[in-house]
Amino acid sequence: MTIRLATTETDIRRCLPAMLALRPHLTEEQALSQIQLQQREDRFQLAFVDTGEAAPAVAGYRMMNFLHSGRTLYIDDLSTLPDARGKGYAGALLDFVIEQARQAGCQVVTLDSGHNPARYDAHRLYLKKRFNIVSHHFRLDLQ
C-alpha cells in the first residue's frame, strides 16, 4: 500500500471524495480552498492512500506545540470512502502519521472524534492503535 502526501492541487482533488465523506457540509471547492489555506498557513499535511485513482482514504494532520503535551501531532481528519472501509486503509494511514510524529520528535499524537454510533468503528480502530480517551472537547460557536 502506497501512502503519499498531497502537495499539488491535482493530488488534493483526488483526496476530496474521501474528505467530503467526513465533511459533507463542505463543497469540493470550499474543501480545496480550506485545505490549501491550511497548508499555507498552518503547516497542514494531507496524506492519502495512492491507488492511482481517487484516494480511498485520507488523513489530514499538523504539528503544534502545547504546554500540556509538548510537541504534538494533531490529526484533523481521518476518512475512508464508505465502499473502501474494512480494507485496512485507515489503519495504514494512522501508522504512517504516527511514524511522521516519531520522526518529528513529537511526544504525542492526538485526535478528536465525534461521539455517535456512526463513529464507533473509528473508535475501535483508535483504541486498537493504543489511543486513550483523555478528555472531553468543548466548543463555543461564535457565529
Helices and strands as residue ranges (DSSP letters): E 3-5, H 9-22, H 28-42, E 45-49, E 57-66, E 70-80, G 82-84, H 89-103, E 108-111, G 117-119, H 120-128
